[in-house]
Amino acid sequence: MKVRSSLKSLKNRHRDCQIVRRKGRLYVINKTDPRFKARQG
């Protein structure tokens, strides 16, 4: 999982990427291709 300060560009890398907020943190999750996972901060 990558840790980045901005997730906007990571969301556009794959069409199945979704931005989800969990426990005050922003995450990028991808069910079909898990290598695109990331979190902010």
mmCIF entry with sequence, helices, sheets and N, C-alpha, C, O atoms, coordinates in Angstrom:
data_MODEL
# 
_entry.id   MODEL 
# 
_entity.id                         1 
_entity.type                       polymer 
_entity.pdbx_number_of_molecules   1 
# 
_entity_poly.entity_id                      1 
_entity_poly.type                           'polypeptide(L)' 
_entity_poly.nstd_linkage                   no 
_entity_poly.nstd_monomer                   no 
_entity_poly.pdbx_seq_one_letter_code       MKVRSSLKSLKNRHRDCQIVRRKGRLYVINKTDPRFKARQG 
_entity_poly.pdbx_seq_one_letter_code_can   MKVRSSLKSLKNRHRDCQIVRRKGRLYVINKTDPRFKARQG 
_entity_poly.pdbx_strand_id                 A 
# 
loop_
_entity_poly_seq.entity_id 
_entity_poly_seq.num 
_entity_poly_seq.mon_id 
_entity_poly_seq.hetero 
1 1  MET n 
1 2  LYS n 
1 3  VAL n 
1 4  ARG n 
1 5  SER n 
1 6  SER n 
1 7  LEU n 
1 8  LYS n 
1 9  SER n 
1 10 LEU n 
1 11 LYS n 
1 12 ASN n 
1 13 ARG n 
1 14 HIS n 
1 15 ARG n 
1 16 ASP n 
1 17 CYS n 
1 18 GLN n 
1 19 ILE n 
1 20 VAL n 
1 21 ARG n 
1 22 ARG n 
1 23 LYS n 
1 24 GLY n 
1 25 ARG n 
1 26 LEU n 
1 27 TYR n 
1 28 VAL n 
1 29 ILE n 
1 30 ASN n 
1 31 LYS n 
1 32 THR n 
1 33 ASP n 
1 34 PRO n 
1 35 ARG n 
1 36 PHE n 
1 37 LYS n 
1 38 ALA n 
1 39 ARG n 
1 40 GLN n 
1 41 GLY n 
# 
_struct_asym.id          A 
_struct_asym.entity_id   1 
# 
loop_
_struct_conf.conf_type_id 
_struct_conf.id 
_struct_conf.pdbx_PDB_helix_id 
_struct_conf.beg_label_comp_id 
_struct_conf.beg_label_asym_id 
_struct_conf.beg_label_seq_id 
_struct_conf.pdbx_beg_PDB_ins_code 
_struct_conf.end_label_comp_id 
_struct_conf.end_label_asym_id 
_struct_conf.end_label_seq_id 
_struct_conf.pdbx_end_PDB_ins_code 
_struct_conf.beg_auth_comp_id 
_struct_conf.beg_auth_asym_id 
_struct_conf.beg_auth_seq_id 
_struct_conf.end_auth_comp_id 
_struct_conf.end_auth_asym_id 
_struct_conf.end_auth_seq_id 
_struct_conf.pdbx_PDB_helix_class 
_struct_conf.details 
_struct_conf.pdbx_PDB_helix_length 
HELX_P HELX_P1 AA1 LYS A 8  ? LYS A 11 ? LYS A 8  LYS A 11 1 ? 4 
HELX_P HELX_P2 AA2 PRO A 34 ? PHE A 36 ? PRO A 34 PHE A 36 5 ? 3 
# 
_struct_conf_type.id          HELX_P 
_struct_conf_type.criteria    ? 
_struct_conf_type.reference   ? 
# 
_struct_sheet.id               AA1 
_struct_sheet.type             ? 
_struct_sheet.number_strands   4 
_struct_sheet.details          ? 
# 
loop_
_struct_sheet_order.sheet_id 
_struct_sheet_order.range_id_1 
_struct_sheet_order.range_id_2 
_struct_sheet_order.offset 
_struct_sheet_order.sense 
AA1 1 2 ? parallel      
AA1 2 3 ? anti-parallel 
AA1 3 4 ? anti-parallel 
# 
loop_
_struct_sheet_range.sheet_id 
_struct_sheet_range.id 
_struct_sheet_range.beg_label_comp_id 
_struct_sheet_range.beg_label_asym_id 
_struct_sheet_range.beg_label_seq_id 
_struct_sheet_range.pdbx_beg_PDB_ins_code 
_struct_sheet_range.end_label_comp_id 
_struct_sheet_range.end_label_asym_id 
_struct_sheet_range.end_label_seq_id 
_struct_sheet_range.pdbx_end_PDB_ins_code 
_struct_sheet_range.beg_auth_comp_id 
_struct_sheet_range.beg_auth_asym_id 
_struct_sheet_range.beg_auth_seq_id 
_struct_sheet_range.end_auth_comp_id 
_struct_sheet_range.end_auth_asym_id 
_struct_sheet_range.end_auth_seq_id 
AA1 1 LYS A 2  ? ARG A 4  ? LYS A 2  ARG A 4  
AA1 2 ALA A 38 ? GLN A 40 ? ALA A 38 GLN A 40 
AA1 3 ARG A 25 ? ILE A 29 ? ARG A 25 ILE A 29 
AA1 4 GLN A 18 ? ARG A 22 ? GLN A 18 ARG A 22 
# 
loop_
_atom_site.group_PDB 
_atom_site.id 
_atom_site.type_symbol 
_atom_site.label_atom_id 
_atom_site.label_alt_id 
_atom_site.label_comp_id 
_atom_site.label_asym_id 
_atom_site.label_entity_id 
_atom_site.label_seq_id 
_atom_site.pdbx_PDB_ins_code 
_atom_site.Cartn_x 
_atom_site.Cartn_y 
_atom_site.Cartn_z 
_atom_site.occupancy 
_atom_site.B_iso_or_equiv 
_atom_site.pdbx_formal_charge 
_atom_site.auth_seq_id 
_atom_site.auth_comp_id 
_atom_site.auth_asym_id 
_atom_site.auth_atom_id 
_atom_site.pdbx_PDB_model_num 
ATOM 1   N N  . MET A 1 1  ? 0.833   -1.186 0.000   1.00 0.00 ? 1  MET A N  1 
ATOM 2   C CA . MET A 1 1  ? 0.000   0.000  0.000   1.00 0.00 ? 1  MET A CA 1 
ATOM 3   C C  . MET A 1 1  ? 0.874   1.244  0.000   1.00 0.00 ? 1  MET A C  1 
ATOM 4   O O  . MET A 1 1  ? 1.792   1.369  0.811   1.00 0.00 ? 1  MET A O  1 
ATOM 5   N N  . LYS A 1 2  ? 0.584   2.161  -0.913  1.00 0.00 ? 2  LYS A N  1 
ATOM 6   C CA . LYS A 1 2  ? 1.323   3.411  -0.969  1.00 0.00 ? 2  LYS A CA 1 
ATOM 7   C C  . LYS A 1 2  ? 0.703   4.410  -0.002  1.00 0.00 ? 2  LYS A C  1 
ATOM 8   O O  . LYS A 1 2  ? -0.509  4.406  0.212   1.00 0.00 ? 2  LYS A O  1 
ATOM 9   N N  . VAL A 1 3  ? 1.538   5.262  0.579   1.00 0.00 ? 3  VAL A N  1 
ATOM 10  C CA . VAL A 1 3  ? 1.067   6.362  1.413   1.00 0.00 ? 3  VAL A CA 1 
ATOM 11  C C  . VAL A 1 3  ? 1.409   7.648  0.675   1.00 0.00 ? 3  VAL A C  1 
ATOM 12  O O  . VAL A 1 3  ? 2.579   7.938  0.427   1.00 0.00 ? 3  VAL A O  1 
ATOM 13  N N  . ARG A 1 4  ? 0.387   8.414  0.328   1.00 0.00 ? 4  ARG A N  1 
ATOM 14  C CA . ARG A 1 4  ? 0.588   9.617  -0.478  1.00 0.00 ? 4  ARG A CA 1 
ATOM 15  C C  . ARG A 1 4  ? -0.104  10.802 0.165   1.00 0.00 ? 4  ARG A C  1 
ATOM 16  O O  . ARG A 1 4  ? -1.031  10.642 0.960   1.00 0.00 ? 4  ARG A O  1 
ATOM 17  N N  . SER A 1 5  ? 0.363   12.010 -0.191  1.00 0.00 ? 5  SER A N  1 
ATOM 18  C CA . SER A 1 5  ? -0.287  13.201 0.340   1.00 0.00 ? 5  SER A CA 1 
ATOM 19  C C  . SER A 1 5  ? -1.513  13.582 -0.473  1.00 0.00 ? 5  SER A C  1 
ATOM 20  O O  . SER A 1 5  ? -2.403  14.267 0.030   1.00 0.00 ? 5  SER A O  1 
ATOM 21  N N  . SER A 1 6  ? -1.567  13.140 -1.733  1.00 0.00 ? 6  SER A N  1 
ATOM 22  C CA . SER A 1 6  ? -2.736  13.417 -2.564  1.00 0.00 ? 6  SER A CA 1 
ATOM 23  C C  . SER A 1 6  ? -3.124  12.157 -3.321  1.00 0.00 ? 6  SER A C  1 
ATOM 24  O O  . SER A 1 6  ? -2.270  11.474 -3.885  1.00 0.00 ? 6  SER A O  1 
ATOM 25  N N  . LEU A 1 7  ? -4.422  11.852 -3.328  1.00 0.00 ? 7  LEU A N  1 
ATOM 26  C CA . LEU A 1 7  ? -4.901  10.607 -3.945  1.00 0.00 ? 7  LEU A CA 1 
ATOM 27  C C  . LEU A 1 7  ? -5.583  10.835 -5.283  1.00 0.00 ? 7  LEU A C  1 
ATOM 28  O O  . LEU A 1 7  ? -5.984  9.875  -5.941  1.00 0.00 ? 7  LEU A O  1 
ATOM 29  N N  . LYS A 1 8  ? -5.719  12.075 -5.691  1.00 0.00 ? 8  LYS A N  1 
ATOM 30  C CA . LYS A 1 8  ? -6.515  12.356 -6.880  1.00 0.00 ? 8  LYS A CA 1 
ATOM 31  C C  . LYS A 1 8  ? -5.936  11.697 -8.126  1.00 0.00 ? 8  LYS A C  1 
ATOM 32  O O  . LYS A 1 8  ? -6.676  11.153 -8.946  1.00 0.00 ? 8  LYS A O  1 
ATOM 33  N N  . SER A 1 9  ? -4.604  11.746 -8.270  1.00 0.00 ? 9  SER A N  1 
ATOM 34  C CA . SER A 1 9  ? -3.986  11.141 -9.456  1.00 0.00 ? 9  SER A CA 1 
ATOM 35  C C  . SER A 1 9  ? -4.027  9.624  -9.387  1.00 0.00 ? 9  SER A C  1 
ATOM 36  O O  . SER A 1 9  ? -4.101  8.959  -10.420 1.00 0.00 ? 9  SER A O  1 
ATOM 37  N N  . LEU A 1 10 ? -3.980  9.067  -8.176  1.00 0.00 ? 10 LEU A N  1 
ATOM 38  C CA . LEU A 1 10 ? -3.994  7.602  -8.046  1.00 0.00 ? 10 LEU A CA 1 
ATOM 39  C C  . LEU A 1 10 ? -5.351  7.019  -8.411  1.00 0.00 ? 10 LEU A C  1 
ATOM 40  O O  . LEU A 1 10 ? -5.439  5.888  -8.889  1.00 0.00 ? 10 LEU A O  1 
ATOM 41  N N  . LYS A 1 11 ? -6.400  7.788  -8.185  1.00 0.00 ? 11 LYS A N  1 
ATOM 42  C CA . LYS A 1 11 ? -7.740  7.296  -8.500  1.00 0.00 ? 11 LYS A CA 1 
ATOM 43  C C  . LYS A 1 11 ? -7.907  7.085  -10.005 1.00 0.00 ? 11 LYS A C  1 
ATOM 44  O O  . LYS A 1 11 ? -8.668  6.217  -10.433 1.00 0.00 ? 11 LYS A O  1 
ATOM 45  N N  . ASN A 1 12 ? -7.194  7.883  -10.806 1.00 0.00 ? 12 ASN A N  1 
ATOM 46  C CA . ASN A 1 12 ? -7.376  7.822  -12.250 1.00 0.00 ? 12 ASN A CA 1 
ATOM 47  C C  . ASN A 1 12 ? -6.523  6.755  -12.927 1.00 0.00 ? 12 ASN A C  1 
ATOM 48  O O  . ASN A 1 12 ? -6.577  6.617  -14.149 1.00 0.00 ? 12 ASN A O  1 
ATOM 49  N N  . ARG A 1 13 ? -5.738  5.999  -12.166 1.00 0.00 ? 13 ARG A N  1 
ATOM 50  C CA . ARG A 1 13 ? -4.859  5.021  -12.790 1.00 0.00 ? 13 ARG A CA 1 
ATOM 51  C C  . ARG A 1 13 ? -5.602  3.795  -13.305 1.00 0.00 ? 13 ARG A C  1 
ATOM 52  O O  . ARG A 1 13 ? -5.139  3.127  -14.229 1.00 0.00 ? 13 ARG A O  1 
ATOM 53  N N  . HIS A 1 14 ? -6.761  3.499  -12.702 1.00 0.00 ? 14 HIS A N  1 
ATOM 54  C CA . HIS A 1 14 ? -7.507  2.297  -13.081 1.00 0.00 ? 14 HIS A CA 1 
ATOM 55  C C  . HIS A 1 14 ? -8.986  2.626  -12.952 1.00 0.00 ? 14 HIS A C  1 
ATOM 56  O O  . HIS A 1 14 ? -9.375  3.394  -12.072 1.00 0.00 ? 14 HIS A O  1 
ATOM 57  N N  . ARG A 1 15 ? -9.811  2.055  -13.817 1.00 0.00 ? 15 ARG A N  1 
ATOM 58  C CA . ARG A 1 15 ? -11.215 2.468  -13.803 1.00 0.00 ? 15 ARG A CA 1 
ATOM 59  C C  . ARG A 1 15 ? -11.995 1.927  -12.619 1.00 0.00 ? 15 ARG A C  1 
ATOM 60  O O  . ARG A 1 15 ? -13.082 2.423  -12.327 1.00 0.00 ? 15 ARG A O  1 
ATOM 61  N N  . ASP A 1 16 ? -11.461 0.905  -11.917 1.00 0.00 ? 16 ASP A N  1 
ATOM 62  C CA . ASP A 1 16 ? -12.173 0.342  -10.764 1.00 0.00 ? 16 ASP A CA 1 
ATOM 63  C C  . ASP A 1 16 ? -11.750 0.948  -9.427  1.00 0.00 ? 16 ASP A C  1 
ATOM 64  O O  . ASP A 1 16 ? -12.239 0.520  -8.381  1.00 0.00 ? 16 ASP A O  1 
ATOM 65  N N  . CYS A 1 17 ? -10.856 1.929  -9.440  1.00 0.00 ? 17 CYS A N  1 
ATOM 66  C CA . CYS A 1 17 ? -10.405 2.537  -8.189  1.00 0.00 ? 17 CYS A CA 1 
ATOM 67  C C  . CYS A 1 17 ? -11.530 3.360  -7.561  1.00 0.00 ? 17 CYS A C  1 
ATOM 68  O O  . CYS A 1 17 ? -12.245 4.096  -8.241  1.00 0.00 ? 17 CYS A O  1 
ATOM 69  N N  . GLN A 1 18 ? -11.664 3.211  -6.229  1.00 0.00 ? 18 GLN A N  1 
ATOM 70  C CA . GLN A 1 18 ? -12.650 3.995  -5.495  1.00 0.00 ? 18 GLN A CA 1 
ATOM 71  C C  . GLN A 1 18 ? -11.961 4.656  -4.313  1.00 0.00 ? 18 GLN A C  1 
ATOM 72  O O  . GLN A 1 18 ? -11.049 4.083  -3.717  1.00 0.00 ? 18 GLN A O  1 
ATOM 73  N N  . ILE A 1 19 ? -12.400 5.863  -3.975  1.00 0.00 ? 19 ILE A N  1 
ATOM 74  C CA . ILE A 1 19 ? -11.897 6.542  -2.781  1.00 0.00 ? 19 ILE A CA 1 
ATOM 75  C C  . ILE A 1 19 ? -12.893 6.322  -1.652  1.00 0.00 ? 19 ILE A C  1 
ATOM 76  O O  . ILE A 1 19 ? -14.084 6.597  -1.798  1.00 0.00 ? 19 ILE A O  1 
ATOM 77  N N  . VAL A 1 20 ? -12.391 5.821  -0.520  1.00 0.00 ? 20 VAL A N  1 
ATOM 78  C CA . VAL A 1 20 ? -13.230 5.472  0.624   1.00 0.00 ? 20 VAL A CA 1 
ATOM 79  C C  . VAL A 1 20 ? -12.644 6.136  1.861   1.00 0.00 ? 20 VAL A C  1 
ATOM 80  O O  . VAL A 1 20 ? -11.424 6.187  2.019   1.00 0.00 ? 20 VAL A O  1 
ATOM 81  N N  . ARG A 1 21 ? -13.500 6.642  2.737   1.00 0.00 ? 21 ARG A N  1 
ATOM 82  C CA . ARG A 1 21 ? -13.041 7.227  3.994   1.00 0.00 ? 21 ARG A CA 1 
ATOM 83  C C  . ARG A 1 21 ? -13.288 6.243  5.128   1.00 0.00 ? 21 ARG A C  1 
ATOM 84  O O  . ARG A 1 21 ? -14.424 5.839  5.379   1.00 0.00 ? 21 ARG A O  1 
ATOM 85  N N  . ARG A 1 22 ? -12.203 5.859  5.814   1.00 0.00 ? 22 ARG A N  1 
ATOM 86  C CA . ARG A 1 22 ? -12.316 4.945  6.955   1.00 0.00 ? 22 ARG A CA 1 
ATOM 87  C C  . ARG A 1 22 ? -11.489 5.497  8.104   1.00 0.00 ? 22 ARG A C  1 
ATOM 88  O O  . ARG A 1 22 ? -10.304 5.791  7.947   1.00 0.00 ? 22 ARG A O  1 
ATOM 89  N N  . LYS A 1 23 ? -12.132 5.634  9.273   1.00 0.00 ? 23 LYS A N  1 
ATOM 90  C CA . LYS A 1 23 ? -11.450 6.069  10.493  1.00 0.00 ? 23 LYS A CA 1 
ATOM 91  C C  . LYS A 1 23 ? -10.680 7.361  10.286  1.00 0.00 ? 23 LYS A C  1 
ATOM 92  O O  . LYS A 1 23 ? -9.567  7.514  10.789  1.00 0.00 ? 23 LYS A O  1 
ATOM 93  N N  . GLY A 1 24 ? -11.277 8.300  9.540   1.00 0.00 ? 24 GLY A N  1 
ATOM 94  C CA . GLY A 1 24 ? -10.662 9.600  9.326   1.00 0.00 ? 24 GLY A CA 1 
ATOM 95  C C  . GLY A 1 24 ? -9.561  9.628  8.298   1.00 0.00 ? 24 GLY A C  1 
ATOM 96  O O  . GLY A 1 24 ? -8.938  10.672 8.103   1.00 0.00 ? 24 GLY A O  1 
ATOM 97  N N  . ARG A 1 25 ? -9.296  8.519  7.630   1.00 0.00 ? 25 ARG A N  1 
ATOM 98  C CA . ARG A 1 25 ? -8.268  8.473  6.597   1.00 0.00 ? 25 ARG A CA 1 
ATOM 99  C C  . ARG A 1 25 ? -8.905  8.187  5.248   1.00 0.00 ? 25 ARG A C  1 
ATOM 100 O O  . ARG A 1 25 ? -9.932  7.513  5.166   1.00 0.00 ? 25 ARG A O  1 
ATOM 101 N N  . LEU A 1 26 ? -8.291  8.702  4.196   1.00 0.00 ? 26 LEU A N  1 
ATOM 102 C CA . LEU A 1 26 ? -8.774  8.435  2.847   1.00 0.00 ? 26 LEU A CA 1 
ATOM 103 C C  . LEU A 1 26 ? -7.991  7.270  2.258   1.00 0.00 ? 26 LEU A C  1 
ATOM 104 O O  . LEU A 1 26 ? -6.763  7.226  2.338   1.00 0.00 ? 26 LEU A O  1 
ATOM 105 N N  . TYR A 1 27 ? -8.712  6.335  1.669   1.00 0.00 ? 27 TYR A N  1 
ATOM 106 C CA . TYR A 1 27 ? -8.092  5.169  1.055   1.00 0.00 ? 27 TYR A CA 1 
ATOM 107 C C  . TYR A 1 27 ? -8.534  5.052  -0.391  1.00 0.00 ? 27 TYR A C  1 
ATOM 108 O O  . TYR A 1 27 ? -9.662  5.401  -0.741  1.00 0.00 ? 27 TYR A O  1 
ATOM 109 N N  . VAL A 1 28 ? -7.628  4.553  -1.232  1.00 0.00 ? 28 VAL A N  1 
ATOM 110 C CA . VAL A 1 28 ? -7.999  4.136  -2.578  1.00 0.00 ? 28 VAL A CA 1 
ATOM 111 C C  . VAL A 1 28 ? -8.028  2.623  -2.551  1.00 0.00 ? 28 VAL A C  1 
ATOM 112 O O  . VAL A 1 28 ? -7.025  1.987  -2.227  1.00 0.00 ? 28 VAL A O  1 
ATOM 113 N N  . ILE A 1 29 ? -9.182  2.032  -2.892  1.00 0.00 ? 29 ILE A N  1 
ATOM 114 C CA . ILE A 1 29 ? -9.291  0.580  -2.928  1.00 0.00 ? 29 ILE A CA 1 
ATOM 115 C C  . ILE A 1 29 ? -9.663  0.151  -4.337  1.00 0.00 ? 29 ILE A C  1 
ATOM 116 O O  . ILE A 1 29 ? -10.281 0.901  -5.093  1.00 0.00 ? 29 ILE A O  1 
ATOM 117 N N  . ASN A 1 30 ? -9.274  -1.070 -4.670  1.00 0.00 ? 30 ASN A N  1 
ATOM 118 C CA . ASN A 1 30 ? -9.559  -1.615 -5.988  1.00 0.00 ? 30 ASN A CA 1 
ATOM 119 C C  . ASN A 1 30 ? -9.767  -3.114 -5.831  1.00 0.00 ? 30 ASN A C  1 
ATOM 120 O O  . ASN A 1 30 ? -8.828  -3.851 -5.531  1.00 0.00 ? 30 ASN A O  1 
ATOM 121 N N  . LYS A 1 31 ? -10.996 -3.557 -6.035  1.00 0.00 ? 31 LYS A N  1 
ATOM 122 C CA . LYS A 1 31 ? -11.325 -4.968 -5.820  1.00 0.00 ? 31 LYS A CA 1 
ATOM 123 C C  . LYS A 1 31 ? -10.688 -5.865 -6.872  1.00 0.00 ? 31 LYS A C  1 
ATOM 124 O O  . LYS A 1 31 ? -10.266 -6.979 -6.562  1.00 0.00 ? 31 LYS A O  1 
ATOM 125 N N  . THR A 1 32 ? -10.613 -5.388 -8.122  1.00 0.00 ? 32 THR A N  1 
ATOM 126 C CA . THR A 1 32 ? -10.145 -6.260 -9.197  1.00 0.00 ? 32 THR A CA 1 
ATOM 127 C C  . THR A 1 32 ? -8.627  -6.309 -9.290  1.00 0.00 ? 32 THR A C  1 
ATOM 128 O O  . THR A 1 32 ? -8.072  -7.311 -9.742  1.00 0.00 ? 32 THR A O  1 
ATOM 129 N N  . ASP A 1 33 ? -7.934  -5.229 -8.865  1.00 0.00 ? 33 ASP A N  1 
ATOM 130 C CA . ASP A 1 33 ? -6.475  -5.190 -8.988  1.00 0.00 ? 33 ASP A CA 1 
ATOM 131 C C  . ASP A 1 33 ? -5.892  -4.568 -7.718  1.00 0.00 ? 33 ASP A C  1 
ATOM 132 O O  . ASP A 1 33 ? -5.701  -3.353 -7.668  1.00 0.00 ? 33 ASP A O  1 
ATOM 133 N N  . PRO A 1 34 ? -5.607  -5.370 -6.696  1.00 0.00 ? 34 PRO A N  1 
ATOM 134 C CA . PRO A 1 34 ? -5.237  -4.832 -5.375  1.00 0.00 ? 34 PRO A CA 1 
ATOM 135 C C  . PRO A 1 34 ? -3.921  -4.060 -5.339  1.00 0.00 ? 34 PRO A C  1 
ATOM 136 O O  . PRO A 1 34 ? -3.617  -3.439 -4.320  1.00 0.00 ? 34 PRO A O  1 
ATOM 137 N N  . ARG A 1 35 ? -3.127  -4.075 -6.417  1.00 0.00 ? 35 ARG A N  1 
ATOM 138 C CA . ARG A 1 35 ? -1.857  -3.352 -6.349  1.00 0.00 ? 35 ARG A CA 1 
ATOM 139 C C  . ARG A 1 35 ? -2.032  -1.847 -6.419  1.00 0.00 ? 35 ARG A C  1 
ATOM 140 O O  . ARG A 1 35 ? -1.054  -1.114 -6.271  1.00 0.00 ? 35 ARG A O  1 
ATOM 141 N N  . PHE A 1 36 ? -3.252  -1.361 -6.639  1.00 0.00 ? 36 PHE A N  1 
ATOM 142 C CA . PHE A 1 36 ? -3.498  0.085  -6.681  1.00 0.00 ? 36 PHE A CA 1 
ATOM 143 C C  . PHE A 1 36 ? -3.923  0.655  -5.330  1.00 0.00 ? 36 PHE A C  1 
ATOM 144 O O  . PHE A 1 36 ? -4.346  1.808  -5.255  1.00 0.00 ? 36 PHE A O  1 
ATOM 145 N N  . LYS A 1 37 ? -3.817  -0.135 -4.265  1.00 0.00 ? 37 LYS A N  1 
ATOM 146 C CA . LYS A 1 37 ? -4.233  0.363  -2.951  1.00 0.00 ? 37 LYS A CA 1 
ATOM 147 C C  . LYS A 1 37 ? -3.338  1.503  -2.486  1.00 0.00 ? 37 LYS A C  1 
ATOM 148 O O  . LYS A 1 37 ? -2.127  1.484  -2.709  1.00 0.00 ? 37 LYS A O  1 
ATOM 149 N N  . ALA A 1 38 ? -3.943  2.497  -1.837  1.00 0.00 ? 38 ALA A N  1 
ATOM 150 C CA . ALA A 1 38 ? -3.178  3.621  -1.299  1.00 0.00 ? 38 ALA A CA 1 
ATOM 151 C C  . ALA A 1 38 ? -3.960  4.245  -0.163  1.00 0.00 ? 38 ALA A C  1 
ATOM 152 O O  . ALA A 1 38 ? -5.171  4.064  -0.033  1.00 0.00 ? 38 ALA A O  1 
ATOM 153 N N  . ARG A 1 39 ? -3.217  4.997  0.668   1.00 0.00 ? 39 ARG A N  1 
ATOM 154 C CA . ARG A 1 39 ? -3.881  5.763  1.715   1.00 0.00 ? 39 ARG A CA 1 
ATOM 155 C C  . ARG A 1 39 ? -3.240  7.130  1.822   1.00 0.00 ? 39 ARG A C  1 
ATOM 156 O O  . ARG A 1 39 ? -2.075  7.319  1.472   1.00 0.00 ? 39 ARG A O  1 
ATOM 157 N N  . GLN A 1 40 ? -4.026  8.088  2.317   1.00 0.00 ? 40 GLN A N  1 
ATOM 158 C CA . GLN A 1 40 ? -3.545  9.453  2.403   1.00 0.00 ? 40 GLN A CA 1 
ATOM 159 C C  . GLN A 1 40 ? -3.105  9.781  3.823   1.00 0.00 ? 40 GLN A C  1 
ATOM 160 O O  . GLN A 1 40 ? -3.778  9.424  4.790   1.00 0.00 ? 40 GLN A O  1 
ATOM 161 N N  . GLY A 1 41 ? -1.956  10.470 3.941   1.00 0.00 ? 41 GLY A N  1 
ATOM 162 C CA . GLY A 1 41 ? -1.517  10.998 5.230   1.00 0.00 ? 41 GLY A CA 1 
ATOM 163 C C  . GLY A 1 41 ? -0.664  10.118 6.054   1.00 0.00 ? 41 GLY A C  1 
ATOM 164 O O  . GLY A 1 41 ? -0.259  10.502 7.151   1.00 0.00 ? 41 GLY A O  1 
# 
